[in-house]
Amino acid sequence: MEQTLPVTSEQEPVQQATGVLKFLGHLISYVFHPLFIPTLVSAYLIYLHPYAFAGNSSLLKLQRLLSVFVNTAFIPGFAVFLMWRLKLIESIYLRTVKERIIPYAAAIIFYFWGWYVLSRQQEIPPMFVDFLQGSFFAVCGAWIVNINSKISMHTTAMGGLLAFMIIFSFTDDNASGLYLALAILIAGLVGTARFLVSDHSKLEIVQGYVVGILAQVVAYFLN
């Protein structure tokens, strides 16, 4: 007669650790969702950089930030929600290549508009315009790669964040190494989180970093 071996306490920490890692992976993925990254970088330039928007009033600074948020986060996110409610896509998580085609196209339109409007205003710092243009290029690049591969949107945003902070740190006299280190940490955490909780392959995660980095580099050298 076979005996059922009791579950030892040594097995429990492994299961608990797996649960904790998954929770942290999802938490990091939500907090640093790709739609939020343009707004976070904009908030850094508007409120933390000592000179980028020094001449702007508090109201004008808020208007700049809201303009970026509406065009790069709220409207694209709301568009995905409407597509889901209208059953144009099966999930708001955009789990398949096919589901991502229309949301990417919508994001391209609004990312372009957000960059174009602010780029026409002479008082906007060039570094801010470069970043928004790079973000637009990143969405375009991800849309193209998405034809054959479900590129990670999270790491695309992280690649853009990392490239911008590196370029910014070497070209701006008032840039802080602290924020560059923070960007590197966040980019690493998000990439790790996507390995833990997403259904992306390693190639798709790496593709995201590459596209995001190249987009910001191209935007910098074009201006």
C-alpha positions as CSV (number, residue, x, y, z in Angstrom):
1,M,0.0,0.0,0.0
2,E,1.5,3.3,-1.1
3,Q,1.8,6.1,1.5
4,T,1.2,9.7,0.6
5,L,4.2,11.7,1.6
6,P,3.3,14.8,3.7
7,V,4.1,18.2,2.3
8,T,7.1,19.5,4.1
9,S,7.4,23.1,5.2
10,E,10.5,23.4,3.0
11,Q,8.2,23.4,-0.1
12,E,6.0,26.3,1.2
13,P,8.5,29.1,0.8
14,V,9.1,28.2,-2.9
15,Q,5.3,28.5,-3.6
16,Q,5.0,31.7,-1.6
17,A,8.0,33.2,-3.4
18,T,6.5,32.4,-6.7
19,G,3.3,34.1,-5.7
20,V,5.1,37.1,-4.4
21,L,7.2,37.4,-7.6
22,K,4.1,37.2,-9.7
23,F,2.4,39.9,-7.6
24,L,5.4,42.1,-7.9
25,G,5.7,41.5,-11.6
26,H,2.1,42.5,-12.2
27,L,2.5,45.5,-9.9
28,I,5.6,46.8,-11.7
29,S,3.9,46.2,-15.1
30,Y,0.9,48.3,-14.0
31,V,2.8,51.1,-12.3
32,F,5.2,51.5,-15.3
33,H,2.7,50.8,-18.0
34,P,4.0,52.0,-21.4
35,L,1.2,54.6,-21.7
36,F,2.4,56.3,-18.5
37,I,6.1,56.7,-19.5
38,P,5.7,59.8,-21.7
39,T,3.8,61.5,-18.8
40,L,6.4,60.5,-16.2
41,V,9.3,61.8,-18.3
42,S,7.4,65.0,-19.0
43,A,6.7,65.4,-15.3
44,Y,10.5,65.1,-14.7
45,L,11.4,67.7,-17.2
46,I,8.6,70.1,-16.2
47,Y,8.8,69.9,-12.4
48,L,12.2,68.5,-11.5
49,H,14.6,69.8,-14.1
50,P,15.8,73.2,-12.8
51,Y,15.7,75.1,-16.1
52,A,13.7,73.3,-18.8
53,F,10.4,75.0,-18.0
54,A,11.7,77.6,-15.5
55,G,9.9,80.5,-17.2
56,N,6.5,78.8,-17.2
57,S,3.8,79.5,-14.7
58,S,2.3,76.7,-12.6
59,L,-0.8,76.7,-14.7
60,L,1.1,76.5,-17.9
61,K,3.3,73.7,-16.6
62,L,0.1,71.8,-15.7
63,Q,-1.3,72.4,-19.1
64,R,1.8,71.0,-20.8
65,L,1.7,67.9,-18.6
66,L,-2.0,67.4,-19.2
67,S,-1.5,67.8,-23.0
68,V,1.0,64.9,-23.0
69,F,-1.1,62.8,-20.7
70,V,-4.3,63.2,-22.8
71,N,-2.6,62.5,-26.1
72,T,-0.3,59.6,-25.0
73,A,-2.2,57.9,-22.2
74,F,-5.8,58.8,-21.8
75,I,-7.0,58.8,-25.4
76,P,-5.1,55.7,-26.5
77,G,-6.2,53.9,-23.4
78,F,-9.8,55.0,-23.8
79,A,-9.6,53.9,-27.5
80,V,-8.6,50.4,-26.4
81,F,-11.5,50.3,-23.9
82,L,-14.0,51.3,-26.6
83,M,-12.6,48.7,-29.0
84,W,-13.0,46.1,-26.3
85,R,-16.6,47.1,-25.4
86,L,-17.5,47.2,-29.1
87,K,-16.0,43.7,-29.4
88,L,-13.4,44.8,-32.0
89,I,-10.8,43.1,-29.7
90,E,-11.2,40.3,-27.3
91,S,-9.2,41.6,-24.4
92,I,-8.0,45.0,-23.1
93,Y,-4.6,43.2,-22.5
94,L,-4.1,42.9,-26.3
95,R,-2.8,39.3,-26.0
96,T,-2.4,38.6,-29.7
97,V,-0.7,40.3,-32.7
98,K,-4.0,40.8,-34.5
99,E,-5.6,42.6,-31.5
100,R,-2.8,45.1,-31.4
101,I,-3.0,46.4,-35.0
102,I,-5.8,48.9,-34.5
103,P,-4.7,50.1,-31.0
104,Y,-1.2,50.7,-32.4
105,A,-2.7,52.7,-35.3
106,A,-4.8,54.8,-32.9
107,A,-1.7,55.4,-30.7
108,I,0.3,56.5,-33.7
109,I,-2.2,59.2,-34.5
110,F,-2.4,60.7,-31.0
111,Y,1.3,60.4,-30.3
112,F,2.0,62.2,-33.5
113,W,-0.5,64.9,-32.6
114,G,0.9,65.3,-29.1
115,W,4.4,65.8,-30.5
116,Y,3.4,68.0,-33.5
117,V,1.4,70.5,-31.4
118,L,4.1,71.0,-28.8
119,S,6.9,71.1,-31.5
120,R,5.2,74.1,-33.1
121,Q,5.6,76.2,-29.9
122,Q,8.9,78.0,-29.8
123,E,9.1,78.1,-26.0
124,I,9.1,74.3,-25.7
125,P,12.7,73.0,-24.9
126,P,14.2,71.0,-27.7
127,M,14.9,68.0,-25.4
128,F,11.2,67.7,-24.7
129,V,10.3,67.8,-28.4
130,D,13.0,65.2,-29.1
131,F,11.6,62.9,-26.5
132,L,8.0,63.2,-27.8
133,Q,9.2,62.6,-31.3
134,G,11.1,59.6,-30.2
135,S,8.0,58.2,-28.4
136,F,6.1,58.6,-31.7
137,F,8.8,56.8,-33.6
138,A,8.8,54.0,-31.0
139,V,5.1,53.4,-31.5
140,C,5.5,53.4,-35.3
141,G,8.4,50.9,-35.0
142,A,6.5,48.7,-32.6
143,W,3.6,48.7,-35.0
144,I,5.8,47.6,-37.9
145,V,7.5,44.8,-35.9
146,N,4.1,43.7,-34.6
147,I,3.3,42.5,-38.1
148,N,5.4,39.4,-37.5
149,S,6.2,39.5,-33.8
150,K,4.2,40.4,-30.7
151,I,6.8,42.9,-29.5
152,S,6.7,43.9,-25.8
153,M,5.1,47.3,-25.5
154,H,6.5,47.6,-21.9
155,T,10.1,47.1,-22.9
156,T,9.6,49.4,-26.0
157,A,8.7,52.2,-23.6
158,M,11.6,51.2,-21.3
159,G,14.1,51.3,-24.1
160,G,12.9,54.8,-25.0
161,L,13.1,55.9,-21.4
162,L,16.7,54.5,-21.0
163,A,17.9,56.0,-24.3
164,F,16.5,59.4,-23.6
165,M,18.0,59.6,-20.1
166,I,21.4,58.5,-21.4
167,I,21.4,61.0,-24.2
168,F,20.0,63.7,-21.9
169,S,22.7,63.0,-19.2
170,F,25.5,63.5,-21.7
171,T,24.1,66.5,-23.5
172,D,22.5,68.6,-20.7
173,D,24.7,70.4,-18.1
174,N,22.0,70.2,-15.5
175,A,21.1,66.5,-15.8
176,S,21.4,64.4,-12.7
177,G,23.1,61.0,-12.6
178,L,20.5,60.0,-9.9
179,Y,17.7,60.0,-12.4
180,L,19.8,58.1,-15.0
181,A,20.4,55.4,-12.4
182,L,16.7,55.4,-11.5
183,A,15.9,55.0,-15.2
184,I,18.3,52.0,-15.5
185,L,16.8,50.4,-12.4
186,I,13.2,50.9,-13.7
187,A,14.1,49.5,-17.2
188,G,15.6,46.5,-15.6
189,L,12.7,45.9,-13.2
190,V,10.1,46.1,-16.0
191,G,12.1,43.8,-18.2
192,T,12.3,41.3,-15.4
193,A,8.6,41.7,-14.6
194,R,7.7,40.9,-18.2
195,F,9.8,37.7,-18.1
196,L,7.9,36.7,-14.9
197,V,4.3,37.5,-15.8
198,S,3.9,38.0,-19.5
199,D,3.6,35.5,-22.4
200,H,6.3,37.2,-24.4
201,S,9.3,35.3,-25.6
202,K,12.8,36.5,-24.8
203,L,13.1,37.8,-28.4
204,E,9.9,39.9,-28.1
205,I,11.2,41.5,-24.9
206,V,14.6,42.3,-26.4
207,Q,12.9,43.6,-29.5
208,G,11.1,46.1,-27.4
209,Y,14.3,47.5,-25.9
210,V,15.9,47.7,-29.3
211,V,13.0,49.6,-30.9
212,G,12.6,52.0,-28.0
213,I,16.3,52.8,-28.0
214,L,16.6,53.3,-31.7
215,A,13.5,55.5,-31.8
216,Q,15.0,58.0,-29.3
217,V,18.5,57.9,-31.0
218,V,16.9,58.6,-34.4
219,A,14.8,61.5,-33.0
220,Y,17.9,63.0,-31.3
221,F,20.0,63.0,-34.5
222,L,17.2,64.3,-36.7
223,N,17.0,67.5,-34.6
